[in-house]
Amino acid sequence: MTEVLMPKATAVWLVDNTPLTFDQIAAFCNLHALEVQGIADGEVATGIKGVDPIATGQLNQEEIDRCTNDAAQRLRRSDARLRETQRRSKGPRYTPLSRRQDRPNAIAWLVRYHPELTDAQVSKLVGTTKQTITAVRDRTHWNISNITPQDPVTLGLSSQVDLDSAVQKAQDKLEKQQAKADKELAKKRAASLSAAEESGQPSAQPDDEQAALAAGLAAEAEAEAEAAVEAEPEAEPSAENIFGAQPDAEPESEEESPSAEDVFGN
């Protein structure tokens, strides 16, 4: 539910200018009934000037009259005020001072787990600057050693609805870009094929087909070489191959046996 602008100042005005009950004013301003009673008694919100909720667009006179006639009814904020408070302004989200120290952790988480998000989307989600996003992504941030990736939804820097919406938009954009690139590549291939047919030259095959053809030819050549090696019979090693050829033996000269004359003389 949308909060009331300046609830105590609005309660002061309602107490002073309407016959509404304390419970009705307390429910509308998100205060306790005893606190509203203290305002009526002058013990609470002393010195606060009342703010007219009709002038600020939070109420109208018909709603006050309706609740005045029935004490069980509760005031309802006007639709115009609801639309105004729910409308977000363009630009980075406002981050409270107590949570600004957690923004680098949220940026690191988004950069790691959702790299498809642009810097503008990250800046809008966690309320930071593109300079800080670049420093965290390039790991040049002054406190990079102490940065731990944490979900920005868990840290309270963004709502789950906004995060899911940003991620979906980024994914849709990437899919469109991929489809466009594929379409342009198909057009280029069709143009090259048509040009090759007109010139009478064989069309160039895609890189994958050329690589597959080259691999097939290499495999066939290798198989043929192996078959040729297996077809040659291996000769058994001989003694000559192992120890080398032996020289031919010289024929022994026949020595004449000595005669008696040579032994005893004539």
Phi and psi in degrees as a GROMACS rama.xvg file:
@    title "Ramachandran Plot"
@    xaxis  label "Phi"
@    yaxis  label "Psi"
@TYPE xy
-71.3859  134.65  THR-2
-74.5484  150.512  GLU-3
-80.2965  139.143  VAL-4
-69.7774  127.844  LEU-5
48.5485  69.7794  MET-6
-59.0669  -40.6872  PRO-7
-69.8187  -39.4445  LYS-8
-66.5983  -35.2783  ALA-9
-67.6943  -39.0503  THR-10
-65.315  -37.9923  ALA-11
-60.2183  -43.8153  VAL-12
-66.2055  -41.9262  TRP-13
-66.646  -37.3438  LEU-14
-65.8049  -40.0399  VAL-15
-80.6038  -24.7598  ASP-16
-121.329  -1.18948  ASN-17
-135.833  156.311  THR-18
-90.2269  21.6  PRO-19
-65.4215  150.808  LEU-20
-75.5708  164.827  THR-21
-63.4652  -37.3376  PHE-22
-65.5349  -39.4209  ASP-23
-65.5943  -44.071  GLN-24
-66.4926  -40.5805  ILE-25
-64.3992  -41.3146  ALA-26
-65.2444  -37.9752  ALA-27
-72.0542  -38.6559  PHE-28
-95.6398  4.39139  CYS-29
57.4722  45.0712  ASN-30
-121.132  168.639  LEU-31
-84.369  148.312  HIS-32
-60.5778  -35.423  ALA-33
-67.8545  -32.2953  LEU-34
-67.4183  -40.1801  GLU-35
-65.2507  -38.7013  VAL-36
-64.0239  -38.1469  GLN-37
-64.1991  -34.0126  GLY-38
-65.4841  -41.893  ILE-39
-65.173  -33.8688  ALA-40
-83.4594  -4.83385  ASP-41
80.01  15.6975  GLY-42
-96.152  -19.4338  GLU-43
-124.211  147.41  VAL-44
58.8294  39.3515  ALA-45
-72.1355  135.465  THR-46
87.679  -3.91684  GLY-47
-87.071  128.768  ILE-48
-84.3498  133.494  LYS-49
-67.0363  147.505  GLY-50
-116.943  128.39  VAL-51
-75.1515  113.842  ASP-52
-68.6944  -21.0357  PRO-53
-71.6867  -40.1487  ILE-54
-68.5668  -30.9723  ALA-55
-86.2994  -2.18439  THR-56
82.7409  13.7617  GLY-57
-88.3994  -23.3313  GLN-58
-141.514  166.542  LEU-59
-131.835  164.607  ASN-60
-65.2435  -34.4379  GLN-61
-62.4495  -37.6202  GLU-62
-68.2501  -38.477  GLU-63
-66.7017  -41.6604  ILE-64
-63.9806  -38.3736  ASP-65
-62.6075  -43.9802  ARG-66
-76.9195  -23.9992  CYS-67
-67.3018  -37.4482  THR-68
-74.8779  -19.8571  ASN-69
-138.465  111.345  ASP-70
-70.0633  -17.7333  ALA-71
-79.4224  -15.691  ALA-72
-77.7352  158.31  GLN-73
-122.412  143.5  ARG-74
-66.8082  140.807  LEU-75
-116.544  134.549  ARG-76
-68.1742  151.467  ARG-77
-72.8901  152.289  SER-78
-64.7181  -34.1809  ASP-79
-62.4864  -41.2226  ALA-80
-67.6101  -38.2191  ARG-81
-63.2517  -45.2931  LEU-82
-63.1996  -36.4503  ARG-83
-68.7758  -40.4007  GLU-84
-76.3577  -27.4711  THR-85
-82.8447  -16.4764  GLN-86
-74.9358  126.586  ARG-87
-93.6648  141.033  ARG-88
-81.7213  155.24  SER-89
-71.6545  155.762  LYS-90
106.948  -178.554  GLY-91
-63.4175  150.693  PRO-92
-73.3203  141.608  ARG-93
-72.1984  132.612  TYR-94
-116.618  127.071  THR-95
-60.1669  154.713  PRO-96
-60.3025  -34.8295  LEU-97
-69.0945  -16.6021  SER-98
-112.221  -1.8995  ARG-99
-67.4113  -26.9207  ARG-100
-69.7443  -16.1471  GLN-101
-90.1183  -5.77736  ASP-102
-62.6417  -42.2461  ARG-103
-58.7718  -35.5949  PRO-104
-65.1239  -41.1403  ASN-105
-66.332  -40.1683  ALA-106
-62.5517  -43.945  ILE-107
-61.4328  -37.2953  ALA-108
-66.9993  -43.9965  TRP-109
-66.6448  -39.6876  LEU-110
-66.9645  -35.5889  VAL-111
-77.1288  -47.2611  ARG-112
-97.2607  -14.8793  TYR-113
-136.485  67.2456  HIS-114
-67.9583  -12.299  PRO-115
-74.5236  -14.6541  GLU-116
-71.3751  139.404  LEU-117
-82.1376  166.49  THR-118
-62.214  -35.3521  ASP-119
-65.4961  -38.5843  ALA-120
-68.4763  -43.0414  GLN-121
-62.6294  -42.1774  VAL-122
-61.4705  -39.4923  SER-123
-72.1134  -32.6481  LYS-124
-71.411  -46.3933  LEU-125
-108.352  -0.664948  VAL-126
68.716  55.5859  GLY-127
-132.613  -174.662  THR-128
-107.253  158.83  THR-129
-66.0134  -29.1761  LYS-130
-64.0676  -42.687  GLN-131
-66.554  -39.7674  THR-132
-62.1911  -43.9297  ILE-133
-64.0408  -39.4937  THR-134
-65.2565  -40.103  ALA-135
-70.1163  -40.323  VAL-136
-66.6373  -40.4558  ARG-137
-85.7608  0.438302  ASP-138
58.2235  39.6914  ARG-139
-112.232  9.8205  THR-140
-65.7302  144.038  HIS-141
-63.2046  -24.3348  TRP-142
-116.019  32.923  ASN-143
-62.7709  -29.994  ILE-144
-68.3029  -21.3851  SER-145
-106.64  5.47456  ASN-146
-84.3143  126.879  ILE-147
-122.493  124.123  THR-148
-59.4346  126.421  PRO-149
-138.366  144.892  GLN-150
-63.6998  124.836  ASP-151
-63.677  -26.3776  PRO-152
-67.7429  -42.3897  VAL-153
-64.5467  -35.9842  THR-154
-76.647  -10.9424  LEU-155
81.3755  16.5715  GLY-156
-89.3093  -16.4683  LEU-157
-153.598  157.613  SER-158
-92.2752  155.93  SER-159
-65.4319  -33.1644  GLN-160
-64.2655  -46.1584  VAL-161
-64.8309  -39.2578  ASP-162
-65.7026  -45.5772  LEU-163
-62.9874  -39.2454  ASP-164
-64.4675  -42.9494  SER-165
-65.7175  -41.2472  ALA-166
-64.709  -42.2346  VAL-167
-63.3222  -42.1618  GLN-168
-62.8849  -41.8901  LYS-169
-65.2013  -41.2669  ALA-170
-65.6214  -40.8682  GLN-171
-61.6314  -40.0459  ASP-172
-64.5943  -41.4326  LYS-173
-64.9484  -40.9214  LEU-174
-63.233  -40.2128  GLU-175
-64.7745  -41.3707  LYS-176
-64.4218  -40.36  GLN-177
-65.9872  -42.0308  GLN-178
-63.2272  -38.8238  ALA-179
-65.7751  -41.8119  LYS-180
-65.0779  -41.1822  ALA-181
-63.6515  -38.9854  ASP-182
-65.4681  -42.5091  LYS-183
-65.4089  -38.6084  GLU-184
-64.9013  -40.455  LEU-185
-63.67  -39.1988  ALA-186
-63.1415  -42.6139  LYS-187
-63.4662  -42.3039  LYS-188
-65.2861  -41.81  ARG-189
-63.1229  -39.3395  ALA-190
-65.8035  -41.0852  ALA-191
-66.4412  -38.5989  SER-192
-64.8006  -44.8142  LEU-193
-65.13  -38.3336  SER-194
-65.4234  -38.8211  ALA-195
-67.5811  -37.894  ALA-196
-67.1323  -37.8651  GLU-197
-68.4015  -36.5804  GLU-198
-81.0825  -8.76376  SER-199
80.5006  6.2906  GLY-200
-92.9779  148.191  GLN-201
-64.7722  138.47  PRO-202
-70.0634  143.971  SER-203
-70.0432  133.763  ALA-204
-78.9597  153.582  GLN-205
-60.6959  159.992  PRO-206
-58.3967  -39.4565  ASP-207
-64.534  -42.1217  ASP-208
-67.916  -40.0915  GLU-209
-62.2807  -42.3663  GLN-210
-63.7949  -41.0301  ALA-211
-66.1359  -40.2836  ALA-212
-63.8848  -43.7848  LEU-213
-63.2095  -40.446  ALA-214
-64.8719  -38.9582  ALA-215
-65.4458  -42.9888  GLY-216
-63.4019  -40.8623  LEU-217
-64.1211  -39.6201  ALA-218
-66.0024  -40.2587  ALA-219
-64.3094  -42.9461  GLU-220
-63.0737  -39.6736  ALA-221
-67.151  -38.7861  GLU-222
-66.0454  -41.0134  ALA-223
-63.0481  -40.1786  GLU-224
-64.0086  -41.9292  ALA-225
-64.1206  -40  GLU-226
-65.0639  -38.5407  ALA-227
-65.3099  -38.3197  ALA-228
-66.9459  -41.3228  VAL-229
-68.5352  -29.4565  GLU-230
-70.6456  -27.5209  ALA-231
-74.8893  123.271  GLU-232
-72.1311  142.827  PRO-233
-88.2394  124.437  GLU-234
-75.1357  138.798  ALA-235
-71.7514  140.018  GLU-236
-68.5006  135.509  PRO-237
-103.807  171.799  SER-238
-64.8315  -33.9329  ALA-239
-66.6913  -37.4136  GLU-240
-67.4042  -32.2978  ASN-241
-81.5425  -52.4341  ILE-242
-101.929  -6.03638  PHE-243
89.1351  163.768  GLY-244
-74.568  137.046  ALA-245
-84.628  141.352  GLN-246
-65.2198  147.558  PRO-247
-66.4187  135.782  ASP-248
-75.0829  133.689  ALA-249
-73.7157  138.505  GLU-250
-67.8989  133.895  PRO-251
-73.5178  129.693  GLU-252
-71.8162  133.877  SER-253
-77.2492  121.183  GLU-254
-87.0976  132.132  GLU-255
-71.6027  135.709  GLU-256
-71.4751  140.77  SER-257
-66.5672  141.78  PRO-258
-92.4831  170.202  SER-259
-68.0194  -34.1913  ALA-260
-65.5614  -37.4322  GLU-261
-70.6332  -27.6622  ASP-262
-83.1471  -50.659  VAL-263
-101.202  -8.70338  PHE-264
83.2206  175.318  GLY-265
